[in-house]
Amino acid sequence: MTGIEGLLKEPEKISPVLIDLPNGVRIMSTKQGTVPLGEKLKLNKVLYVPNLNSNLVSVARMTKDLHCTITFFDDHCILQDRPSRNPIGLG
């Protein structure tokens, strides 16, 4: 999810999805799109949520969609291709 509509590539209207924000406010998302994470990686079906103050990502969905594993360290994370274990991203 993102509150920055400009991050979405190929935005499209969707049936409204009700989102519960951490502050207790409920808001509708009516758009989704693709968000590039670099030259080769992209997240699909990212919801645009107006007034969301930070970008949120589902680690479970990212590992499934990108067929990767993610290892977290105290100051970074590494995305690796599941079969080859080659690095495909760094955050």
matplotlib code that plots the C-alpha trace (Angstrom):
import matplotlib.pyplot as plt

x = [0.0, 1.1, -0.2, 1.8, -0.3, 2.7, 4.5, 2.0, 2.8, 0.0, -2.7, -6.1, -9.5, -10.6, -13.7, -13.5, -11.5, -12.0, -8.7, -8.4, -5.5, -3.5, -5.0, -8.5, -9.6, -11.2, -10.6, -11.5, -8.9, -10.2, -6.9, -4.0, -0.9, 2.6, 5.5, 9.0, 11.7, 14.6, 15.3, 14.2, 11.9, 8.4, 5.4, 2.0, -1.4, -0.2, -3.1, -3.3, -4.5, -5.1, -3.6, -1.4, 1.7, 4.1, 4.4, 3.6, 4.6, 3.5, 6.7, 4.7, 3.2, 6.5, 8.3, 5.5, 5.2, 8.9, 9.7, 12.4, 13.5, 14.2, 16.8, 16.6, 19.6, 19.7, 20.4, 19.4, 17.7, 18.6, 16.2, 17.5, 16.2, 14.7, 16.2, 19.7, 20.0, 21.5, 20.9, 18.1, 17.6, 19.0, 17.0]
y = [0.0, 3.5, 7.0, 8.4, 8.0, 9.0, 5.8, 3.7, 2.7, 1.5, 2.6, 1.2, 1.7, -1.2, -2.1, -0.2, -1.9, -0.8, -0.2, 0.1, 2.5, 2.1, 5.3, 3.8, 5.6, 3.6, 4.7, 3.3, 2.4, 2.6, 2.3, -0.1, -0.3, -1.5, -0.1, -0.7, -1.7, -1.3, -2.3, -5.9, -6.1, -4.8, -5.2, -5.7, -4.9, -2.2, -0.3, 3.5, 4.5, 8.3, 9.9, 6.8, 8.3, 5.5, 2.7, -0.8, -4.1, -7.6, -9.7, -12.9, -11.6, -10.2, -13.5, -15.3, -12.9, -12.6, -16.3, -15.2, -15.3, -12.2, -12.1, -9.2, -7.7, -4.8, -2.2, -3.9, -6.8, -9.1, -10.6, -13.8, -15.9, -19.1, -21.8, -20.3, -18.2, -15.4, -11.9, -10.1, -7.0, -5.1, -2.8]
z = [0.0, -0.7, 0.0, -3.0, -6.1, -8.3, -7.3, -9.2, -12.7, -14.9, -12.3, -12.7, -11.0, -8.8, -6.9, -3.6, -0.8, 2.8, 4.6, 8.4, 9.2, 12.4, 13.8, 13.7, 10.6, 7.8, 4.2, 0.7, -1.8, -5.4, -7.4, -7.7, -9.8, -10.2, -8.2, -9.5, -7.0, -9.4, -13.0, -12.7, -9.7, -9.3, -7.0, -8.6, -7.3, -4.9, -3.4, -3.4, 0.0, 0.3, 3.4, 4.2, 5.8, 4.9, 2.3, 3.6, 2.0, 2.8, 3.1, 2.6, -0.6, -1.9, -1.4, -3.1, -6.1, -6.6, -5.8, -3.4, 0.2, 2.3, 5.0, 7.5, 9.3, 11.7, 9.0, 5.7, 4.0, 1.1, -1.4, -3.0, -5.8, -4.2, -6.4, -7.0, -3.8, -6.0, -4.7, -6.6, -4.4, -1.4, 0.9]

ax = plt.figure().add_subplot(projection="3d")
ax.plot(x, y, z, "-o")
ax.set_aspect("equal")
plt.show()
